[in-house]
Amino acid sequence: MANFLRNLRMPNMPEGAAGGLVNGLRAIAGFSALGAAGYYSIYNIPGGHRAIMFSRLSGVNETLIAEGTHFRVPWVERPIVFDVKTKPRNIATLTGSKDLQMVNISVRVLSRPDVQKLPAIYRRLGLDFNDRVLPSIVNETCKQVIAQFNAGQLLTQRELVSQTIRANLIKRAS
């Protein structure tokens, strides 16, 4: 069988044309593979973002990756990009005051992740950490603070209520 394949010739082609065609196809395949490896080994982290590297061999890497263009091992490593800019979020809650009147309150929270804790945040909460954590923390904190004041005090001491909610949120979220 091997002798048959060696002696096989392409009809209506000059003697060396088939070998040149095969070598050309090999060169094209090699350059394509090299180009694909080069394309998938470069990634970009946009401004206001940070990344951590996930490796299929070792899991989440503790090293933070800053903005810019970086290299990776294709098909083995994958960057996980986080938006670390401060983002606003409005959360509304219905709670009772000290004199048992129902109060509808809307709190605007400006939040951003602690950049040094991104690997731990990803392991525990994933990429949607704001959607998992903020609503429950804000709701509990508002209920706790609003329950300390009656309806009249909520209107006259707005600044104190706001500062108390803020201090409790900072302590609770850290």
C-alpha positions in Angstrom: 0.0 0.0 0.0 2.8 2.4 0.9 4.5 1.8 -2.5 1.2 2.5 -4.2 0.8 5.9 -2.5 4.4 6.8 -3.3 3.9 6.0 -7.0 0.6 7.8 -7.2 0.8 10.8 -9.6 -1.8 13.5 -10.3 -3.1 13.4 -13.9 -2.4 16.3 -16.2 0.0 18.0 -13.8 3.8 18.4 -14.2 5.9 16.0 -12.2 6.7 18.3 -9.2 3.4 20.2 -9.1 1.6 17.9 -6.7 4.4 18.1 -4.1 4.4 21.9 -4.4 0.7 22.0 -3.9 0.9 19.8 -0.8 3.8 21.9 0.6 1.9 25.1 0.0 -1.2 23.7 1.8 1.0 22.7 4.7 2.6 26.2 4.8 -0.9 27.8 4.8 -2.1 25.6 7.6 1.0 26.3 9.6 0.7 30.1 9.2 -3.0 29.9 10.1 -2.3 27.9 13.3 0.5 30.4 14.2 -1.8 33.3 13.5 -4.6 31.8 15.6 -2.2 31.2 18.5 -1.0 34.7 18.3 -4.5 36.2 18.2 -5.7 34.2 21.2 -2.6 34.9 23.3 -3.2 38.7 23.5 -6.0 40.3 25.4 -6.9 43.8 26.5 -8.1 45.2 29.8 -9.9 48.5 29.2 -9.6 51.6 31.5 -11.4 51.4 34.8 -11.2 47.6 34.9 -9.0 45.1 36.5 -8.7 41.4 35.9 -7.7 38.2 37.5 -6.4 35.1 35.6 -8.2 31.8 35.7 -6.0 28.8 34.7 -7.5 25.4 33.8 -4.5 23.9 35.6 -4.3 25.9 38.9 -7.7 27.7 39.2 -8.0 31.4 40.1 -4.6 33.2 40.3 -4.1 35.8 43.1 -2.3 38.3 40.9 -4.2 41.3 39.8 -3.9 42.5 36.2 -4.0 46.2 35.5 -5.2 48.1 32.4 -3.5 47.5 29.1 -2.6 44.8 26.7 -1.3 41.5 28.1 -0.3 38.0 27.1 -1.8 34.7 28.1 -1.4 31.0 27.3 -4.2 30.3 24.8 -6.8 27.7 25.7 -5.3 27.3 29.2 -5.7 30.7 30.8 -8.7 33.0 30.7 -8.9 36.6 32.1 -11.9 37.5 34.2 -12.5 41.2 33.9 -14.1 43.3 36.7 -15.4 46.8 36.4 -13.8 48.7 39.4 -15.4 52.1 38.7 -17.8 53.5 41.3 -21.3 52.7 40.1 -24.6 54.2 41.5 -27.5 52.0 42.4 -31.0 53.0 43.8 -32.6 50.5 46.2 -36.1 51.1 47.5 -37.5 49.5 50.7 -40.6 49.6 52.7 -40.0 49.5 56.5 -41.7 50.4 59.8 -40.7 53.4 62.0 -40.5 53.4 65.8 -44.1 54.5 66.0 -45.2 51.6 63.7 -45.9 53.8 60.6 -44.8 52.3 57.3 -42.1 54.3 55.5 -41.1 54.0 51.9 -37.4 54.9 51.5 -35.1 54.9 48.5 -31.4 54.8 49.1 -28.8 55.6 46.4 -25.6 53.6 47.0 -22.3 54.3 45.3 -20.3 51.1 45.3 -17.1 49.6 43.9 -15.2 46.5 44.8 -12.0 46.5 46.8 -9.4 45.8 44.1 -7.1 43.8 46.4 -9.9 41.4 47.3 -11.1 40.6 43.7 -9.9 37.0 43.7 -11.7 36.3 46.9 -14.8 38.1 45.7 -14.8 36.0 42.5 -14.4 32.8 44.4 -17.2 33.5 46.9 -19.7 35.5 44.9 -18.8 35.5 41.2 -19.0 38.4 38.7 -22.5 39.5 39.8 -21.4 40.3 43.4 -23.2 43.7 43.5 -26.6 42.1 42.6 -26.1 39.4 45.2 -24.9 41.5 48.2 -26.1 45.1 47.9 -29.9 44.7 48.0 -29.9 42.6 51.2 -27.4 44.7 53.0 -29.2 48.0 52.2 -32.6 46.5 53.1 -31.4 45.2 56.5 -29.5 48.4 57.3 -32.4 50.7 56.4 -34.9 48.6 58.5 -32.4 48.7 61.4 -31.9 52.5 61.3 -35.5 53.5 60.5 -36.8 51.5 63.4 -34.8 53.8 65.8 -36.8 56.9 64.7 -40.4 57.8 64.7 -42.1 59.4 61.6 -41.6 63.0 62.8 -37.9 62.5 63.5 -37.4 61.0 60.1 -38.6 64.3 58.6 -36.8 66.6 60.9 -33.5 64.7 61.4 -32.9 63.6 57.8 -29.2 64.3 57.9 -28.7 62.2 61.1 -30.7 59.3 59.5 -28.6 59.5 56.3 -25.3 59.6 58.3 -26.4 56.6 60.4 -27.4 54.6 57.3 -24.1 55.4 55.6 -22.0 54.5 58.7 -23.9 51.2 59.1 -23.6 50.4 55.4 -19.8 51.0 55.4 -19.3 48.9 58.5 -21.5 46.1 57.1 -20.0 46.0 53.6 -16.4 46.0 54.6 
